[in-house]
Amino acid sequence: MRAIRIREPGDPDVLEVVERPAPTPGPGEVRIHVAAMGVNRADALQRRGVYPAPPGVAPDVPGLEVAGTIDAVGPNAEGRVGDRVMSLVAGGGYAEQVVVHGREAIPVPAGWSMPEAAAALESYLTAFDALFARGEARPGERVLVHAVGSGVGIAVVQLARAAGLTTYGTSRTPAKLDRAVALGLHHAVAVGAALPEVDVIVDLVGGPGVDASLRALAPRGRLVVVGLLAGLSATIPLGLLLSRRLRVEGTVLRSRPIEEKIALAQAFRARGLPLLGDARPVVDTVLPATQAAEAHRRMEADASFGRIVLEWG
């Protein structure tokens, strides 16, 4: 099978297509013949050598989410050959075939394309977990998402609006705010403007802005930190944290135990997908897998609204 490997840590041009042996599914596992792969910032960090793959995962093949068709089934696994599925993987997703636990693979909703399915789970599972499991968002509350034009940001808006929350979103780019409003965002907030008082913040940026986010939280508000694009450090006003009884929580998907990933995937399948209704992932660009370097350049230039996807031809 073909795979895209990181030749050495570096810029996008270190990504290259190579031949690798096809994996064989073990007990409880299925093999997916991959049609499309989502492109994530974690892939770029791995490419640069600062976000290594977990133990047991190919260290030189990035990729955290795939969509395709099951082409082999291991003993006692859920799933059938020919099923159209989408799944997270701990790494190695930039390949023509991947093996996942059968309960991690979620059926592709009717009407979704493979690129849409490949763009779904990293964004939707992150948003679903941050909003409802970590942030405990409830109908009638107000939620703010930083970097609303990202895949996760859009997913937060879609899920929050469907759940009866009032949505606010920030972006440095006015055009991205306009597009987010067209998708259902209630209130657009330019970066640098005063933040409204809200009950839950999903922060995909981190860095020094965490201080302002905490000051925008209503009493007993919750800040869920998902990304660190603006930096690894922040100042926290501890007096405010105490007086308003605020909560700060971080979350990540990749390093979770397989049991937690399965539980989250099944919870999203049962509750998240029905909540979405007719909403679907927003795909900015679909490129051939052989243009993985260009996909990374586009992502790192912050030029996309929604997701960038690679597909095998």
Secondary structure, 3 states (H helix, E strand, C coil): CEEEEECCCCCHHHEEEEECCCCCCCCCEEEEEEEEEEECHHHHHHHHCCCCCCCCCCCCCCCCEEEEEEEEECCCCCCCCCCEEEEECCCCCCECEEEEECCCCEECCCCCCHHHHHCCHHHHHHHHHHHHHHCCCCCCCEEEEECCCCHHHHHHHHHHHHCCCEEEEEECCHHHHHHHHHCCCCEEEECCCCCCCEEEEEECCEHHHHHHHHHHEEEEEEEEECCCCCECCCCCCHHHHHHCCCEEEECCCCCCCHHHHHHHHHHHHHHHHHHHCCCCCCEEEEEEHHHHHHHHHHHHCCCCCCEEEEECC
